[in-house]
Amino acid sequence: MRPNVYPDQQARLRILQHAAFWTAVLIILTVIYGAGMPDYWIAIGVVALFLPIHIAYFYSIGYIIIPKFFHKKTRIEFFTLLFAAVVLSTLAFRLVEIFIADPIIYNAVKKTDPTFVWKKMDGSFWDQLTKPVYLISAFEQTNIFVWIALSVKFFKMWFERRQAAMEAELNFLKGQLHPHFLFNTLNNLYALTLNQSPQSPSVVMGLSEILRYMLYEANTDVVGLERDIKIVESYIELEKIRYGARLDINFSINGLSPEFKIAPLLILPLVENAFKHGASEQVGQAWINIDLRIKNKYLKFKISNSRPEQDALKDPKSHHVSIGLANVRKRLEILYPSAHQLKILEEDEMFAVILELELDKKIEIAA
């Protein structure tokens, strides 16, 4: 996420970026056209004459015609104005050539070569203005850098919209976790209170800690992996209270270090999914094995759980279309698009989910 920038700082930055672009255009055109002129000072002066036409053309299209008319239901106004801008800029370019630029270039060359004859200046004003070859040349020279600039603007607009859409989708997906998790945990608490279990207060306190993390600490791009795993352990402790002796759970951790960061709430839904589709649906003894390993900033998380016997009669895909897994999959595709693997294994007696993740490859979403 980009750091906060005040509006006046943003405005100054944009002005500097635009000024730098047009300065670069001036230098590039001077180098290109200066090779055919007596010296580069004349070239830079001539190019500077045309620069206001390029600038007016670009800003009229990029900041007036496209923003105000492109998205209207009828495109007649848009294409009419676009055509008018193209024609007017080409004519303006040609007029500056005829009345100012061509005479300057002609007189400069004439000083070094008195025999120089330039057919471009032959004929009356109307003859010069309407010669197709020079109109086409004026059109090309007017449009080349303007449409490069517009292409950059279009790409920036597309990128910003894409980033905004990704941010909105991530917020939506992260928001789904809260009610989903809360619903399941409140069900657990309800079962304990029905039995008047003395462990109910512990569940409330554990739930409070997890919700505090979800609402406040997880509202960032990344969190400390150690903290995220601590919340997972807190959730497991809540589930242990619920299932008691009929649940055998093992959680091994190797290579965890304080410097590791991760997008929040990617691992917790995988653990919750194992309880929901394993222990909670199984009559009698159930088991869950969890293994977390980090090596060279490469995380491998594997969780497997016993599969209820009656589950073999259900849709075999029911396990991995759950809200939690679908949510994690979508978030991984957005945040770690080419730096993760999420595998789901289903066998007769067990489910397993394996997440492999490059911790330092998370992409940044612009605010």
N, C-alpha and C positions, 0 to 999 in steps of 0.2 A: 504494500500500500504506500502510495506516495506521501511524503511529509506534507503537513498543512502549509499552504502558501497564501498570504494575505492577497486580497484582490488587487491592491496597487502594485504589489510585487509581481503578480501574475501579468498585469497589464504592461509593466516595464519589460518583463521578460519577453512577452510577445512582440513588443515594439523592436527590441534588440534582435530577435530572431528574424523578423521581416526585413529590418535594415541590413542585417548580415546577408540575407538571401539576395536582395537587390544589388548590394555591393558586389557580391559574387557574380551576378549576371553582368554587371558593368565591366568587371575585369575580364570575364570569359569572352564577351563580345568584342572587347577592345583587342584582346590577343588574336581572335579569329580574323577580324577585319583589318587590324593594324598591319598584318603581313602584306596587304595589297595597297597600302597607303604610304605616302612619303615618310611619315613618322608616326609614332604611337600617340603623341600629344594631339595631333589632328584626329586620330582614331578615337581617343577617349572623349574628345569634345563632340564628335559626330554621334557617337553612341549615346552620350548623355542627352542629346537632343531628342532621341527616340524613347528614352527611358520613361518619361511621363506617360507616353502612349501605352507602353507595356503595363505600367502600374495602374492607370485608369481602367484599362481593359480587364486586368485580372480582378481588381476589387469590385468592379461593377458586376462581373459574372459570379465571382466567388462569394461575395457578401451581400449582394442585392438580388440578382436574377435567380440564382439557384435557391437560396434560403426562402425567398418570398413566393416564388412561382412554381418551383419544381414539384411540390407535393399537392398542388391544387388538382381538383378533379379533371378540369379541362387543361390540356397542355398547350393550347393555342397561344396564350399569352407568353408562356415560357419560351417556346420555339421562335415566336415572333421577336421577342426581346433579344434572345440569343443571336438570331440572324442579324438583327440591327446592330448589335455590339460588334459582331465579326466584320460587317460591312463598314461601319463607321471607323473602327480601328484601322482597317486596311486603307481606307481613303485618307485618314489622318496621317498614317505613315507615309503614304505616297505624296501627299501635299508637302510634308516636311522635307521629303527628298527633293521635290521639284524646286521649292522656293528657298531652301536653306542648305541642306546637306550636300546635294549634288554640286551647286556652285562653289561651296567651300572646297570640296574635294577636287573639282576641276581646276580651280585657280591654284591650288597647292601643287598639283601635278604639272600644270602649265609652266610654273616657275622653274621646274627642273627639266622639263621637256617642252620647249616652245612649239614643237611640231605635233603635240598631242591633240588628237581629235576623239571626242566621246560621242558616239552615236546615240547614246541614251538621252542626250540633251537636244537632239535634233527635233525640229518641228515646233508647232505652237504648244501652248499650255495644254490645250485639249488633246492634242496628239500624244503628248507625253503621258497625260493622265490615263488615257484609255488604251494604251498599248498593253495587250494581254500579258506579255511576258513579264513586264514590270509590275503589273497588278498581282500576278501569281507570286512573284518574288516578294512583294510587300506582304502578301497574305502569309507566306511561309515564315518570314522573319518576324512578323507580328505575333504569330501563334506559337512558335516552337517553345519558347521559355514560359510563356503564359500557361500553356497546357501542361508543361512539366510542373509548374507551381500548383496548378489546379489538381493534378494527379496526387501530389503530396498532400494537399488539403483533403481530397476525397479519402485517401488512405488513412489520414489522421482521424477524420470523422468516423470512418468505418471502425477503426481500432478503438476509439473512445466508446462508440456504441456497443461494440462487442464486449469491452471491459465492463461497461455498465450492466449489460445483460448478464454477464458471468457473475458480477457482484450480487445482483438481485437474485439470481438462481442459488448462489451459495447461501445468502441470507435466508432464503426460503427453505433450503435443505437443512440448514442448521436449526431453523425454527421448528422444523418437523420433529427434531430429536427431543425437544423439551416435552411436548404433550405425549409423545410415544413412550418415552422413558417414565414420565410421571404416571401415566395410566397403568403401566405394568407394576411399578413400585407401590402405588396406592392399593392395587389389588392384593399385593403381598401383605401390606400393612392391615388391610381389611380382614384378611384371613387370620392374622395374629390377634387382632382385637376381638374377633368373634370367639376365639379360644381364651380370651383374657390373659394373653401371654405377658409375663413380666418383662419380656424383651421388646415390647412395643416402643417404649421411650428410646431405646437404643436405635431402633429403626428410624424413628422420627429424626433423631440427631444426625444419623448417617445420611438420610435423605436430604436434610437441610444443608449439609456440607456439599453434597453433590450438586444440588440445585444452585447453591451460591457460586460454585465453580462454573456451571453452565451459563448462568445469567451474567456474571461479572468477569471472571477470569478468562473464560473462553471466547470473549467478545473481541478477539484480536486475530491477526493473521496466523501467528505461531505462538506456541506456549512451550515451556520446558517439558521435555519428554518425561522427566522424572515426576513432575507434578501431574501430568496426564495419566501416568501409570498408577500414581498414588490414588487417584480417583477411581480407577479401575479396581484397585485393591479394596477400596472402601465399598464399592458396589458388590464385590464378591463377598465381603464380610456380611452385608445385608442379606444376601442370598443364603449364606451358610445358616443364618438364624432361621430362615424360613424352612430350609430342607432338613436341617439337623443331620442325624447320623446316616440317613439314607442317601446322602450325596458324598461321593468321594471326589475331591477336587485337588489338583496339583497345579501350581503356578511356579515355573522356574524362569529366572531372569539372569542374563549374562551380558556383560559389556555395557551396561547402562552407565551414563556419565552426565554430569550437570550441564555440559556445553551443548548437548543434543537438543534440537528444536523440532517440533512437528506441528502440523495443522491440528487444532484441537478437535477432540471428539471423533476421531477416526477409529480408534481401537475399542472404545466402550460399546458401541453398537454391535460389534462382532461378539463380544463377551455376552451381552444381553441376549443376542440371538441364540447363543448356545444354551442358555438357561431356558429361554422361552420355548424352543423347539426340541429341547432335550429333556432336562430334568422335570420341567413343569408338565410335560405330556407323558411322562413315563411313570408307570406304577411300579413301586418297589425300588430297588437299588439303581442309582444312576451315577455316571461318572463324567467328569470334564477334565481334560488335560490342556494346559496352556503353556506355551514355550515362547519366550521373547529373547532374541539374540541380536546384538548390534556389533558389527565389525566393519571398521573403515567407513563409518557413516552409512552403512548399509544395514537396514533393519529387516529382520525376518520374524514375523509373528505367526505362530501356528496355534490354532485352537480346534480341538476335536471333542465331540461329545457322543455319548451313547444314544442310539436311535431306538425309539419305542417300537415294539414288535408290531403294533397295529398300524404304525406309520408306513409299513411296506405296502399296505393296501391303498394308501392315498396317492395323490398325484406326486410323482417323484420330483417335480420341479417346485413343489410348494415351499420347500425350505428356502430356496434362494431367490424367491420373488418377494420375501418379506420386506416390510418397510425399511427396517434397519439396514439390511444388506444392499437393497437398491439405493438407499440414500448414500451409503459409503461408496458404492461403485461410482455414482455420479460425481460425488465430491472429489474422488481420486482422479477421475477423468479430467476434471477442471483444474485441480491444483497440482497434480503430478502427472501430466498427460503422457510423458514418455519415460517416466521414472518409477513405475510401479507395475506390479503384477498381483492380481487378486484371483486366486484359484479356489474353486469350491468342489470338494470331493464328496461323493455320496456312495456309500456301500450299504450292504444289508444291515449291518449292526452299528454303523457310526456315520456321523457327519464330520467333515473337517473343512476349515477355511484357512487358507495360507495367504498372508499378505507380505509381499516383499517390496521394500521402499527405499529409495535413495533419499536420505534425510536432507541433503543440501541442494536438492533439485526442485524445490517448490517454486512455482512461478508467482510473481507478484501481481495482485489485482489492483488496478488504479482506483483510487477513491472517487 
